[in-house]
Amino acid sequence: MSTEAETVVRAAYRAAEGSVLDIQGFVDLFAEDGVFNNVVAGESYRGEHLGDLVAFMGALAPDVHRELHRFHVIGHVVAVELTIRGTVTGPFQTPAGTIRPAGATLDIPTADFWYVENGKIKEFNCYVGLSVMLAQLGVRPDFASAVSASAAVPS
């Protein structure tokens, strides 16, 4: 038997699937003052921008799928351990320019925390494995630049 909170969260995941990609349906599940926090990247979305990251992922990997591994409902809080999977066929915009699609396979560990009140999502905190995603896209840390920059800082 599922709770109202679980039903709302499962509807959000369904709307964000590449085979469905119902951006407005995803946004409509949020409360008027709801917020979507991409915690690892330090970004927050509200209002008309609540679906921006869902649209981005759908454009990056049109076959995007969220494999839900563990689902825990504690009152109005839903905690989900999942993997975001898909094939990169769209461009990935970065501050340094665009990474062209190369068919990379995404398999990104993620933890989501949803706060549902009165049948609407009040807050969604997504902890996506950003370093794993970037590595799968071929983006590697530039340790040499970091070492050079730290060497230039007076002690």
N, C-alpha and C positions, 0 to 999 in steps of 0.2 A: 504494500500500500504506500503510495507516494504522498508527500505533503504538498501543499500549495506552493511552498518555496521551491521544492524540487521540480515540480511541474513547470514553473516559470523558467528556471535555469535550463532545464532540458529543452524548452522551446527556444531559448536564446542560442544554445549550441546548434540546434536544428537550423535556425535561420542563418547561421554563419557558415554552414556547410557549403562547399564549392558547388555541389549539385543543386543547391537551393538558392543560396546567396540572396536572401530577402533582407536587405539593409533596413528598409523602413520597418519591417516586422521586428527586427532586432531592436531598433530604436524605440519602437512603441512599447516594448516590455519594460522600459525604464520609467521611474517616477519623473515628474516634471523637473525636479531638482536633482535627478540622478547623476551619478558620475562614474566614468570608466577610467580607472587608473592603470596605466601600463607602468607598473612600479619600477621594474628594472631599467627601463629607458627614461624614467623620470617625466613621463607625459601624462596629462589628464585630459579627458574629453567630456564635454557637457553639451546639452541642447542638441542643435543640429549636427554637431560633430561626433555624437556618440557612436555613429556607425563608420567613422573614418578608418579605423584600424581594421575593421572587418572588410571594408571595401579594398583596402591596401592588400591584405592577405589574399583576397579573392583575385586581385589583379596579378599579384606575384605568383601565386600557385592556384590556378583555377580549379584544380582537383583537391583543394585543401579539405582535410578531414581531421576532426578531433576525436582521437581514440580515448574514451573515458575509462580509466582504469579503476579508480576508487571514488566513490560518491559518499560523502558524510553529511547528514543533515542534523544540525543541532539548533532546534528552535527555528529562528528566521535566518540562520547562517547556513550556507551550503559550501562545503569545502570539496574541491575536486582535484584529483591527481590525474593528469592526462598527458597525451603526446599529440603534438600538432604535426600532421604529416601532409606531404604534398610534393608536387614536382614543379620546380621553378621554370616557368615559361614566360614570365613577364619581367620587365626591367626592375632593378632595385636602385632607387635614388639614394645617393650618399652625399655628404658635404664635398667630397673630392670629385664627384661625377657619377655617372650611371654605370652600374654593373650590368652588363648585358646578360640576358637569360642564357643559361648553358645546360638546362635540364637537370640541375642539381636536385637531389632528393633531400627533402627536409624530414627530419625525425627529431623534433624539439621537445625535450622534457619541460613540463609546465605545471604550475600549481595555481589554481584559481580560488578566490574567496568571494562569494556572492552574499550580499545582505539584502534580503527581500522583506518589504513591509507592505501590507495591504495589497498583496498581489502584484506589486511592482518592484523592480530592481532599484534599490536606493543607492547601492554602491557595489562596484565590481572591481576587485583588485586582482590583476593578472601578473603573475611572476613567471614570465617566459624565460627559458634558458637562452638568453640573448647571445652569450659567447658561443654556445653550441650552434645556434642558427648562423651566426656570422662565419664560423669555421666551415659549416656545410656550404656556404655561399663562396668559400674561398678567401674570406677576409681573415687574415692572420694578424695577431698583435705585432706592433712594430717596437720591439723591445730596445733596439739600437737607438731609435729617436728618443725614447724615454730616458735611457741611460745618458745620452748626450745632453739632453735638457737638464737633467738633475746635476750633471757635472758642471754646468754653466752657472748654477745657483750657488752664490757664496755661502760658505758654512758658518 
